Amino acid sequence: NTKSVGADAPKADTIASGSQSSTNSASTSTTNNGESQTTTPTAADTPTATKSNSPSPPITTTESNSPSPPITTTESNSPSPPITTTESSSSGNAPNKK
């Protein structure tokens, strides 16, 4: 299925025997049937508009919902003090009397 492309095969940029090369440069020269037309882009075509929708300022807002202060509260429900109560069963067989 190999096709031998000859020298007279139309390239990708030749359209209807008039090579129209459209680039993003400042001056675009378009030769159509021998007529050279150089079109320079206007100020509206230049992408020099400032992006007003850049998300950098909203991202730098201070997070008021950061969980670091609520986490640093003293846990009143920590089980370490109830566990450290003196077990009366450690004094021998005295609490085991029924």
C-alpha positions in Angstrom: 0.0 0.0 0.0 3.0 2.3 -0.5 2.2 5.2 -2.7 5.0 7.0 -4.6 4.5 10.7 -4.3 5.9 12.5 -7.3 7.3 15.9 -7.6 4.1 17.3 -9.1 2.0 16.1 -6.1 0.2 19.0 -4.3 1.6 19.8 -1.0 -0.3 20.6 2.1 0.1 24.4 1.8 -0.8 24.8 -1.9 -4.5 25.5 -2.4 -6.0 25.9 -5.9 -2.7 26.7 -7.6 -2.1 29.7 -5.4 0.3 29.1 -2.5 -1.3 30.7 0.4 1.1 30.7 3.4 -0.7 31.8 6.5 1.6 32.2 9.5 1.4 33.9 12.8 4.2 36.4 12.0 3.8 40.1 12.0 3.6 40.5 8.2 1.7 37.8 6.3 2.6 37.8 2.6 0.0 36.0 0.5 0.8 35.4 -3.2 -2.4 34.6 -5.0 -2.0 34.1 -8.8 1.0 36.4 -8.9 -0.6 39.2 -6.8 1.5 39.8 -3.6 -0.6 41.0 -0.8 1.1 41.8 2.5 -1.3 42.1 5.3 -0.1 43.4 8.7 -2.2 42.6 11.7 -4.1 45.3 13.5 -3.9 46.1 17.2 -6.9 43.9 17.8 -5.1 40.8 16.4 -2.1 41.1 18.6 -2.5 39.0 21.8 -1.3 41.7 24.0 -4.5 41.9 26.1 -4.0 41.5 29.8 -5.7 38.4 31.2 -8.2 39.8 33.7 -9.3 36.3 34.6 -5.9 35.1 35.9 -6.6 33.1 39.1 -3.4 34.1 40.9 -5.1 36.8 43.2 -8.0 34.6 44.3 -5.6 31.8 45.1 -3.5 33.9 47.5 -6.5 34.6 49.7 -6.0 33.5 53.3 -7.9 30.3 54.0 -10.2 31.1 56.9 -11.2 27.5 57.1 -7.8 26.1 57.7 -8.1 23.3 60.4 -4.9 24.0 62.1 -6.3 26.1 65.1 -9.2 23.6 65.8 -6.7 20.7 65.8 -4.5 22.4 68.4 -7.3 22.6 70.9 -6.6 20.6 74.1 -8.5 17.3 73.8 -10.7 17.1 76.9 -11.7 13.6 75.9 -8.2 12.1 75.9 -8.3 8.7 77.7 -4.9 9.1 79.4 -6.2 10.5 82.8 -8.9 7.8 83.3 -6.4 5.1 82.5 -3.9 6.4 85.0 -6.3 6.0 87.9 -4.9 3.8 90.6 -6.2 0.3 90.2 -7.4 -1.0 93.5 -6.8 -4.5 92.2 -3.1 -4.0 92.2 -2.9 -4.1 96.0 -3.1 -7.9 96.1 -6.2 -10.0 96.8 -8.0 -7.3 98.8 -10.4 -6.1 96.0 -11.1 -9.7 94.9 -12.9 -10.5 98.2 -16.6 -11.0 97.6 
